[in-house]
Amino acid sequence: MNVDDKTLFDRLKSDVAEAIATYTDPMKLSPRTEPIGHSKPDEFFTERLAEMRDHFTEPHWIEVAKRDSIEECCAEVPVMMRCVALTRPEADLRLAYSPDHDEYLLVQDWNDRFASIGIWGDAVGCYAAV
């Protein structure tokens, strides 16, 4: 691992740990005047954050096929992205980070072959989508 990789990996570990520690249900930050559906109980977020913490792994590079749109899914040769894997798989999904997009994403894991699935955003939001 080179110095730049170590710096990025350390930053991502710190950012994800802070995101987990400071997470607040978005409905509690800016409640809607007329809620749609039902808010999740606090225990849901507590459990998901604990699972995320438990699935966290040493960051490492993976190659991810970009398969977010119909066109990308149908392409014979996918656009490949170099991403940082951050969690062990839960089912067949894991949290990753794309330095090129400066964003977290969920990737599907098929025997160490990875593909994006159209879920991009903040670390906790992506992981909670599993």
N, C-alpha and C positions, 0 to 999 in steps of 0.2 A: 504494500500500500504506500502510495506516495504522500507527500505532505499535503497537497491539495485535497486528495481523497480524505485523509484523516480530518482535515479542517471541516470539510463538508459533512462528513459522517458525525463528527462531534456536534456541529451546529444542529443537524437534524435530530439527533438524540435529545439535545437540550430543548429544541422547539416542541417536539412531540411530548416530552415530559411536562413542559409548561402548559401545553394545550390540554393535557389530561388533568393536571392539577387545578387549572383555572376554568374548566368548562362549566358553562351554565346553559340550561335549556333555553333555546332561543325564544320560546313562548313566554318565558319569565322576563326576558330582556325587553321585549316590546310586544306585549299582548295585543291581539287584534280586538277591535271593538266588537266584532261578531266572529267568534272562533269558528273555524271549520274543523269538524271532527272533534276528537278528544285529545287532550294533552296526555303524554305518557307520564306514569307515576315516577317520582324521584328515584325509586328503586331500580327502574329500568336503566336509567343513566348511570347509576352507581355500579350496577352489574356490568353494563357494556364497557365502562371505563376500566373496571378491574380486568375484564377479559382482554381488552386492548393492551393493558399493561403486561398481562401474562403472556400474550402472544408476541410481544416486542422481541426482536432478535438483533444481533449485531448487524448494522447496515452493510450491505454488499451490493455490487453491481449486478444487474440482470439486463438482458436484451428483451424488449417488449414489442410485439407486433401491435401497431395502432389499428384497432378494430372498433372505432367508436361510431361510425356512420354506416349506412347501408353500402355506400360506395366502397368504403374501406373493408367491410366484411366480404364483399364480392371480388375485391382485387386479388389477382393471382399472386402478385408479389407485394406483400405488405410493406408499408413504411415502418422501419424499425427505429425504436427509441432506446437510448441508454438511460436506464432508471436505477434508482436505489431501492432495493427491497428493504422494508422496515419491520415486517411482521412475518411470523410463520403462517402458513395457510390456515384459515378457518374455513372448513369445507374445502372448496378449491379456490378461495379468494385470499388475496393478501394486499396489504397497504404498501404502496410504493410512492416514490417522489421523482418527478421529472425535472431535472435542472434546466433543461431547455425551455420548459413552460413555467418554471418556478411555481409548481402546483403539485398537490398530492393527487393520487388516483388509485382506484382499485384495479388490480390485474387478476385475471384468471390464470390458474396454474395447472397445466396438463403435463405431468411428468417432466418438469423443469423446462417447459416451453411456456412462454407467457404472452398474454394478449390483454390489451385494455378493453374495458367493457362500457365505456361512456360515462363513468362516474368519476368526476374530477371535483376538487375543492379543497376544503381545509382537512387536516388530518383526522380529527374526531368525526366530522360529518361523513367523510368517506368510509371510515371504519364502521361507523354505526349503521351504514347502509347494508352491511353484510347480513 
